[in-house]
Structure formats: structure tokens, C-alpha cells
Amino acid sequence: MDLTGGTITIYRVRSGLRTQIVNAESCSTSTGLIYYDYNFPLDDWQDGDNYEAVFNGQEVIILGTTYSLSPVYVQGCVEAADLEYRKELVRPLVSFIEGWQFGTIDPEIWTKTDPLHGTAWTVEDDDEGVIYIRAVPGAIESDPDSCRLVSNFRVNNPVGGLANVVTRRVVLEFEFKLNGVNWETIDDTTSILGFTRTPSDDRSSDDIVGFGVMSGGEWLMAVSRSGGVETITEFLYDLNLMTAFERFTIELTANRARFFISGALVATHYFNNPLYPLYLNFLLAITGAAPGSIAVDLGTIRYWTEDVVLASLGNPAPPP
């Protein structure tokens, strides 16, 4: 049996746009295999890109008879480890951490909005040595309430995908729990935990990415929204389980947002991720549809960025 290698064409799919990267290059053959060696160069690819490879013109020759094969389509997703310059060249930089260790909410860093009817934000600690802040919005029937903590600074956002930016990845992590929850009264139309374009934005605003609440108030969702168009992933994470701190993580790269709860991946979004610098925004609102209150606890908050060490690309190494 002999083989004719044929050709391969590779397309990149990014934010719904399909771009040809490799055009009808010849494939190789070896002992019954047809293959093509390819590294994903950083000039063309980013972590989170999708690819489609089309094999065409392959033939099998058996006892002098040639059989033409139908085109073969292969699809997949490019991860950081697939790129030409491997992930070890990505350098993490811890940019910010807030542990409430000084016993106050620093007004130079944060703007807080206290509940109208409940308990204002305070710094607390427990017998396990955890320092956190707490607010308790209290619903009076037909009178909604909320609490908010928003950063006074914005985070550079790599989602825009510019070619020559320093920031390649942004990660936000925070500890969060709820107590005394009356599920019916959580406002799923405004509550958001994550990033927003302006300090006053909420779940219904354009250009947000974070964790929201599904209709009915009992389950969580991941939401990314750009220009009024959104991608959501609903997952059955019961807020009843949130009476102990859970670690929430949002990771933004050039064209992908990923969402984790205590290290477990719960959602990946490739579309409708906002393109703007973003504020850290934690807003929990209750509707007043049913009387009750919710204790909202925020523990350590941190975010960090990653850049790419350029020394291996023929450029001077950046400072350590």
C-alpha cells in the first residue's frame, strides 16, 4: 500500500472570524501515516484561538489501484502550551492583593456603598484566622436594597487582542460567601461579581464579565457582555453551598474568558468579552420581593497580570 500525502489548509477562528493561515501546504507520509509538522507561531495565534485543518487530495494506492479520499476536517482549540514559544516564557506578575489586614476599607483603593436598611460594610475576622469584610443588605417589602464594593482603579484588559501589548493575561480571584440567604429576594438582574466598564455598572450594563445569578436567585451563572450582546453559561452551583468561603476566579486572555470556582473550571467564553479597561466590581442586590436579609462576605481579593519574556525572540530581556 502506498499513500499520496495531498495538502493541508489551516484556518484560525477568532471571535467568529475565520482566517486562512496555511494554504494548501504539502503533507508528508511515513509507514501508513499522513502528517504535517506545524508549530503555532505567536505572530498568528493566541491562547484560546480555535483552528480548523482541512486535509485534501490524499490517496491510497492498493495493488496499483488509486482510491481518492474525501477531505478530512479536524477542529480544535489552541492552548498556551501549543504556542511556538512555550508557556514557561509567560511571567506572572502579582499586581494587587487586598487582605483587609489593617482593619479598614481603604477609601483610596475602594469605593463602598452601604445598604440602606441593613448593616454597613465592616471588617470582621473568625476563629480560623480569616479576615474579611461584611455587609448585610436588608429587604423591606417592596423596597430593594444592595451593597457594593468597587475599585478606584481599572485593570488593563488583554481581550482586545492588540499585537504588541505587554499584558497577555489577567486573573482576578476573590473569596466569597453568603449567609442567611432568602433566595427569592436576590436580584438576578443587577447582581454581578467581577469586572465592569464603569463603577456604577451592574448585571444589565454593557461591557461586563463576571459571575451573576440565574433567575430565581438560587443558582449561579457566568456572564460576558459586550455592546449589549452577551454569552452566559448557567451551571447548577447551589448558593446554599456558599455558607463557607469559596474561591472565585476569572481569567481573561486575548479572546477568551474562563471562570473557576475553587479551582474547578465552570465556564469558558470565546465571544462577547468586553474590550475596555475594567473596574473590579462586587455588587449584591435584593429586590424586596420578600422580606429578609443576606450577609455578604468578601475575603481576600487579588489580581495579577502575565506578560511574555521577549529574550528568546531576539529582543533584550525585560527587567526582573
RASULTA-V149481 format. One record per residue. RES is the residue in three letters. PSI is psi in whole degrees, 0 to 359 (* if undefined). NEAR is the number of other ideal C-beta (glycine too) atoms within 10 Angstrom. Layout:
res | psi | near
RES | PSI | NEAR
RES | PSI | NEAR
This chain:
res | psi | near
MET | 133 | 7
ASP | 160 | 11
LEU | 145 | 18
THR | 124 | 15
GLY | 329 | 18
GLY | 207 | 20
THR | 167 | 16
ILE | 139 | 23
THR | 132 | 16
ILE | 130 | 19
TYR | 142 | 17
ARG | 135 | 19
VAL | 113 | 17
ARG | 122 | 19
SER | 40 | 17
GLY | 354 | 10
LEU | 127 | 9
ARG | 120 | 10
THR | 131 | 11
GLN | 126 | 12
ILE | 319 | 17
VAL | 129 | 17
ASN | 104 | 10
ALA | 48 | 12
GLU | 149 | 11
SER | 138 | 10
CYS | 163 | 19
SER | 162 | 11
THR | 151 | 14
SER | 114 | 9
THR | 59 | 5
GLY | 7 | 9
LEU | 147 | 10
ILE | 127 | 19
TYR | 167 | 12
TYR | 123 | 16
ASP | 128 | 6
TYR | 130 | 15
ASN | 146 | 10
PHE | 97 | 21
PRO | 143 | 11
LEU | 338 | 16
ASP | 334 | 8
ASP | 337 | 15
TRP | 153 | 19
GLN | 155 | 20
ASP | 126 | 23
GLY | 349 | 25
ASP | 149 | 26
ASN | 152 | 18
TYR | 155 | 20
GLU | 120 | 15
ALA | 132 | 17
VAL | 114 | 17
PHE | 130 | 20
ASN | 149 | 15
GLY | 15 | 15
GLN | 145 | 20
GLU | 149 | 14
VAL | 128 | 15
ILE | 115 | 12
ILE | 119 | 9
LEU | 42 | 5
GLY | 356 | 6
THR | 130 | 7
THR | 128 | 10
TYR | 120 | 9
SER | 136 | 10
LEU | 146 | 15
SER | 155 | 8
PRO | 142 | 11
VAL | 130 | 13
TYR | 130 | 10
VAL | 129 | 11
GLN | 152 | 11
GLY | 185 | 11
CYS | 137 | 14
VAL | 123 | 19
GLU | 167 | 12
ALA | 323 | 18
ALA | 344 | 10
ASP | 343 | 17
LEU | 157 | 21
GLU | 319 | 15
TYR | 112 | 17
ARG | 171 | 11
LYS | 336 | 13
GLU | 346 | 10
LEU | 357 | 17
VAL | 125 | 16
ARG | 119 | 13
PRO | 140 | 11
LEU | 109 | 10
VAL | 117 | 10
SER | 328 | 16
PHE | 138 | 15
ILE | 135 | 12
GLU | 116 | 20
GLY | 6 | 13
TRP | 26 | 19
GLN | 344 | 10
PHE | 6 | 9
GLY | 10 | 9
THR | 164 | 11
ILE | 110 | 17
ASP | 116 | 10
PRO | 345 | 9
GLU | 337 | 6
ILE | 321 | 13
TRP | 147 | 20
THR | 122 | 15
LYS | 146 | 15
THR | 116 | 17
ASP | 153 | 16
PRO | 153 | 23
LEU | 323 | 14
HIS | 345 | 15
GLY | 224 | 20
THR | 133 | 16
ALA | 163 | 12
TRP | 133 | 20
THR | 158 | 14
VAL | 129 | 14
GLU | 169 | 14
ASP | 160 | 11
ASP | 180 | 10
ASP | 3 | 5
GLU | 8 | 6
GLY | 17 | 6
VAL | 127 | 15
ILE | 136 | 15
TYR | 171 | 19
ILE | 151 | 22
ARG | 140 | 17
ALA | 151 | 25
VAL | 89 | 21
PRO | 137 | 27
GLY | 121 | 19
ALA | 128 | 28
ILE | 137 | 14
GLU | 130 | 10
SER | 14 | 9
ASP | 99 | 13
PRO | 163 | 17
ASP | 164 | 24
SER | 166 | 22
CYS | 147 | 26
ARG | 144 | 25
LEU | 123 | 23
VAL | 141 | 19
SER | 151 | 21
ASN | 6 | 13
PHE | 160 | 13
ARG | 157 | 16
VAL | 131 | 19
ASN | 135 | 14
ASN | 118 | 20
PRO | 358 | 24
VAL | 336 | 23
GLY | 337 | 15
GLY | 27 | 16
LEU | 148 | 10
ALA | 326 | 8
ASN | 37 | 4
VAL | 157 | 14
VAL | 313 | 13
THR | 123 | 20
ARG | 337 | 19
ARG | 140 | 19
VAL | 134 | 22
VAL | 128 | 19
LEU | 129 | 22
GLU | 143 | 16
PHE | 152 | 23
GLU | 136 | 19
PHE | 142 | 20
LYS | 163 | 18
LEU | 150 | 18
ASN | 148 | 14
GLY | 36 | 12
VAL | 131 | 20
ASN | 99 | 15
TRP | 324 | 17
GLU | 339 | 14
THR | 354 | 23
ILE | 133 | 24
ASP | 102 | 22
ASP | 346 | 17
THR | 344 | 13
THR | 331 | 21
SER | 133 | 23
ILE | 139 | 26
LEU | 107 | 23
GLY | 236 | 26
PHE | 141 | 30
THR | 160 | 28
ARG | 323 | 22
THR | 159 | 15
PRO | 333 | 15
SER | 1 | 14
ASP | 158 | 21
ASP | 193 | 18
ARG | 331 | 24
SER | 356 | 13
SER | 159 | 17
ASP | 154 | 16
ASP | 65 | 21
ILE | 159 | 27
VAL | 128 | 28
GLY | 195 | 26
PHE | 131 | 24
GLY | 188 | 24
VAL | 134 | 24
MET | 159 | 17
SER | 131 | 10
GLY | 339 | 10
GLY | 359 | 21
GLU | 340 | 17
TRP | 160 | 16
LEU | 163 | 24
MET | 158 | 20
ALA | 136 | 25
VAL | 135 | 24
SER | 136 | 28
ARG | 127 | 26
SER | 125 | 20
GLY | 30 | 10
GLY | 355 | 10
VAL | 134 | 10
GLU | 156 | 18
THR | 131 | 18
ILE | 149 | 14
THR | 115 | 14
GLU | 134 | 14
PHE | 145 | 14
LEU | 69 | 8
TYR | 107 | 19
ASP | 124 | 10
LEU | 345 | 18
ASN | 335 | 10
LEU | 355 | 12
MET | 22 | 18
THR | 348 | 14
ALA | 154 | 9
PHE | 134 | 19
GLU | 152 | 18
ARG | 117 | 15
PHE | 136 | 23
THR | 134 | 18
ILE | 125 | 24
GLU | 124 | 19
LEU | 127 | 30
THR | 192 | 22
ALA | 324 | 22
ASN | 40 | 23
ARG | 142 | 24
ALA | 130 | 27
ARG | 148 | 17
PHE | 132 | 25
PHE | 150 | 17
ILE | 117 | 20
SER | 44 | 11
GLY | 349 | 8
ALA | 127 | 12
LEU | 124 | 11
VAL | 344 | 18
ALA | 148 | 21
THR | 127 | 15
HIS | 129 | 22
TYR | 352 | 18
PHE | 155 | 14
ASN | 33 | 21
ASN | 132 | 27
PRO | 149 | 23
LEU | 3 | 14
TYR | 158 | 16
PRO | 145 | 13
LEU | 148 | 26
TYR | 149 | 21
LEU | 127 | 26
ASN | 124 | 24
PHE | 106 | 26
LEU | 123 | 24
LEU | 122 | 24
ALA | 150 | 25
ILE | 148 | 31
THR | 335 | 20
GLY | 7 | 19
ALA | 334 | 16
ALA | 139 | 13
PRO | 150 | 14
GLY | 176 | 19
SER | 162 | 21
ILE | 127 | 26
ALA | 118 | 17
VAL | 118 | 30
ASP | 129 | 21
LEU | 123 | 23
GLY | 220 | 19
THR | 137 | 17
ILE | 133 | 23
ARG | 153 | 15
TYR | 155 | 20
TRP | 160 | 15
THR | 163 | 20
GLU | 141 | 20
ASP | 179 | 17
VAL | 127 | 19
VAL | 125 | 15
LEU | 0 | 14
ALA | 321 | 10
SER | 350 | 13
LEU | 10 | 11
GLY | 9 | 6
ASN | 158 | 9
PRO | 144 | 7
ALA | 140 | 9
PRO | 163 | 12
PRO | 153 | 4
PRO | * | 5
